[in-house]
Each structure stands twice: as C-alpha cells, then as structure tokens.
C-alpha cells in the first residue's frame, strides 16, 4: 500500500473514531439530562396523575406522555445549558491547551451539540408536545378497537389536520399580503425558512413573557415572605407599650 493511501486511511480512521466519540458523549449527556428531568417531573407531579390510574390503557398512555414531556424538558434544559457549557469548554481549552485528557472538548463536539439541540427543539415544539397533549385526550375513533394503537392513529390524524390547518392559514396569509411567485415558492422551504423563524418567534415570546411575569412574581414572593416572617421588635419602645397598656386597662376599668 502506498504511503498516500496509508495516510488517507489513517485520517479516515481518526475521523471515524472522533465521530463515534462525539456520539457517545452526546448520548451520555442526554441520558444524564433525561434522568435528571425524569426525577424533576416525578417529584413535582401529582401522584394521582400517573400512578393511581386503574385502567391499563390510560396508565400506558400517561407513561408515554410522561416520556415525551421528559424528553422535551431534557431538550429545553440542554438548550439552556449549552451556552454556559460552550463558554466553560472554551476557557478550559485555553487554560490547558496541551492536556491530552480534555482534547475531546473541541469545536466539532460543540457544533454537533448545537445542531442536535436545534433539531430536537424543533421536533419537540412541532411534534412531540402536541402529540403528547392530543394522545392523553384521545380515545380512539368511534367503532375502532380500543387500545394504544387506536389512540396513536387518532392522535396522528388530529396532528396532521392541525398541521395542514396551520400551513393553510400561512398560505392564505401569504396570499393576502402579497400574491407573487417568490412568496408562494418560499412556502415550500419549510425546513430552511419557517421552522427556524417559528423557533425564534416562540423563543422571543418566551423571553417577553419572562420579562413581563418576573416583576409580578418577585412582588408576590416578597408579599408572601413578608406575611410569613415575623418582624423584629428590636427598635420598639417598651415604656410606651406599657403606658398604652395601662391606659387601656384604666379605660376598661372605668367602663366596668
């Protein structure tokens, strides 16, 4: 084998090992987030929501919905922690540039994590969360055999109709705003155009809702805390309280 072929084979083998390593690291990180989110949801949920369901079909449907919600929460938590993780990774690499044990914290891993978070965020936003909601509310079509698959069929049909309704409303809105070929052609670019814009718009709405609700939450928190805590009486005048008590006692005695 020629030296050039050996070098090319070594490069391909190195890229393959790096890709396998990145996949393993991403899987371990997501598994850790999934387990953490599962404990969070099971800690805050009501015990009657999933555990005390006597029907096996409803219990299975609730478990599936719990898994989908846990997956979505894990993706959201990963999206929140991705920016701090990127900053910390960059600082660690700058502090220890020649350390062999941290060379796996490279730009390719961070880029892959960003792509996975963006993909799963759109998947959770467009498909998983609506599917979980419609799946818990579904009972199967009338006349069909009851079971999990009947619920899956009904949920899929409802989700498909909802998607067609949203796309139709977007098409009509685009036709009303401007009836040109370029605007109609842009509707076909669903993955490249509309999903990123939809994700960005919902993120903007979430940030605006957070900015709107944070002052009210803080004011409510301080109000509740002020009601629960006992105010200190270090600066009160005891002589004044004693004189007020004597005056009240004299007034009561005079009335009697």
Phi, psi and omega in degrees: 000136183290155179298326179295321179292323177296319178295318179295320178295321178294322178294317179295321178294321177295318177296322178296315179295322177295320179293319177297319178297318178296320178297319179295318180295317179297319179295319179293319178296316180291324177296321177295316178296321180295316179296318178297315180293327177296317177294323180295314183292316179292338177283322185264347181283161176284145182290337180276355183286320186234330188274320188264036177264120185281330180281129181294325180293315178295322179295318178294320178296320178293324177292322177295316177296323177296319178295319179294318178293323177294319177298316180294318178295323177295320177295317179296318178294323176295322177294325179289320184275355186290319179294312174300324178296321178294318180294315180295321178298317179297319180293322178294318178294325177288329180283324181233076185288336185248016178279128184288329189279352179239016179287346177288346175277070184251178181292330179295320178295315180296318179296320177294322177295320177298317180295319179293319179295319179295318180296310183289333176294313177295321178296317179291322183289319187271327190241308193291313181292314173299323179296319179297320180292310181293332181289322177289334181269348185278155177228001184095154179291153180294130180090349179272163180287133182288149179156180181292320182293327176295321176293321179297317179297315180295318180296320179296318180294316180296318179293323177294317178296321178295321178295318177295324178295317180294317179295322177295320177296321176295321178296316180294318179297319178294323178291326179288318182292312181202120183263077177231164184291325181295321180290322177292325178292329180291338178291337177283339180275064186291312185287322185277338188242304193279322180295315175298320178294321178296317179296318180292320180294318178293324175296319177296319178296322177296319178294317178296320177295322177295316179293330180282322186271340183298314178299320179293322178295319179294318179296320177295321180296316180291327178294313179295320179296320177295329178285327183278324182280149178269128181288140179290148181245039183284329185261010181278147180268114182289327179296320178295320178295321178294320179293321177296321179295321178294319178296319177294321178295320179294322179294320178294319180295322179294323178291322179292000000 
